[in-house]
Amino acid sequence: MDIAAWRRKLDQLDRRLVRMLNQRARAAQEIGRLKARTAMPIYEPKREQAVFANVRRANRGPFPDHELKRVFEEIIGVMRRLQRKEILVRRKPKRRRRK
């Protein structure tokens, strides 16, 4: 393959990544809703360590484990922010309309 073909391949992979990240975000929002109902904390360090261990086991390279962890730290940070937002929306009192 030439460079243009490789770049088309990367573009295709990027689109798949975006779809998968959005699926993960929707799942995180649902977890945020459940956490809001049960007063569970958003930050769960043991769960995050389990996620890191899971992706490390799945990694077959050439992506280095320490770099993969950095990527997932960012992903988890975004997911936490989505959950916080979800919890705040659920706790926010509804405004009454004035007539």
C-alpha positions in Angstrom: 0.0 0.0 0.0 1.1 3.5 -0.6 0.8 6.4 1.9 -2.5 7.5 0.6 -4.0 4.0 1.1 -2.6 3.8 4.6 -4.1 7.2 5.4 -7.5 6.1 4.1 -7.1 3.0 6.4 -6.3 5.3 9.3 -9.4 7.5 8.5 -11.6 4.4 8.5 -10.1 3.2 11.8 -10.6 6.7 13.3 -14.3 6.6 12.4 -14.6 3.2 14.0 -12.9 4.5 17.2 -15.3 7.4 17.3 -18.3 5.1 17.1 -16.9 2.9 19.8 -16.0 5.8 22.1 -19.6 7.1 21.7 -20.9 3.6 22.6 -18.7 3.7 25.7 -19.9 7.2 26.6 -23.5 6.0 26.4 -22.7 3.1 28.7 -20.9 5.5 31.1 -24.0 7.8 31.1 -26.2 4.8 32.0 -23.8 3.9 34.8 -24.0 7.6 35.9 -27.8 7.3 36.1 -27.5 4.2 38.3 -24.9 5.8 40.5 -27.2 8.8 40.9 -30.0 6.6 42.1 -27.8 4.6 44.5 -25.5 7.4 45.7 -22.4 5.5 44.5 -19.2 7.6 44.0 -18.2 8.6 40.5 -14.5 7.9 41.2 -13.9 4.3 41.9 -10.1 3.7 41.9 -10.4 -0.1 42.1 -12.7 -0.2 39.1 -10.2 2.0 37.1 -7.4 -0.3 38.0 -9.5 -3.2 36.8 -10.0 -1.4 33.5 -6.3 -0.8 33.1 -5.5 -4.4 33.8 -8.2 -5.5 31.3 -6.8 -3.4 28.5 -3.2 -4.4 29.3 -4.2 -8.1 29.0 -5.9 -7.4 25.7 -2.9 -5.5 24.3 -1.0 -7.5 21.7 1.2 -4.5 20.6 2.7 -2.6 19.0 1.1 -0.1 21.3 3.2 0.1 24.5 1.3 -0.7 27.7 2.3 2.5 29.5 1.0 4.6 26.5 -2.2 2.6 26.4 -2.7 3.3 30.0 -2.3 7.1 29.3 -4.9 6.9 26.6 -7.3 5.1 28.9 -6.7 7.5 31.7 -7.9 10.2 29.4 -10.9 8.2 28.2 -11.9 7.4 31.8 -11.5 11.0 32.8 -14.0 12.0 30.0 -16.4 9.3 31.1 -16.2 10.5 34.7 -17.1 14.0 33.6 -20.1 12.6 31.6 -21.2 10.8 34.7 -20.9 13.9 36.9 -22.9 15.8 34.4 -25.6 13.0 34.4 -25.8 13.1 38.1 -26.0 16.9 38.3 -28.8 16.8 35.7 -30.7 14.2 37.8 -30.3 16.1 41.0 -31.2 19.5 39.6 -34.6 20.6 40.7 -37.1 21.1 37.9 -38.3 24.6 37.4 -41.9 25.4 37.3 -43.3 27.4 34.4 -44.8 30.7 35.2 -48.1 31.6 33.7 
